[in-house]
């Protein structure tokens, strides 16, 4: 049930938008502290993060959860 509600809340929001907004809000260093994955802590970039997150469902879930905890302007 939670999976579908997460998907609904993120409807129309791409993974690229999610990662970009999180980086703009927190910066790579803080994002790497909040979600300890190598693509955020070792030579991070949007492209490398997207590649990893698209292949790694558990990591993507953590990123989506952090995104949903924030209030974003429409």
Buried (B, 14 or more C-beta within 10 A) or exposed (E): EEEEEBEEEBEEBEBEEBBBBBBEEBEBEEBBEBBEBEBBBEEBEEEBBBEBBEEBEEBBBBBBEBBBEEEEEE
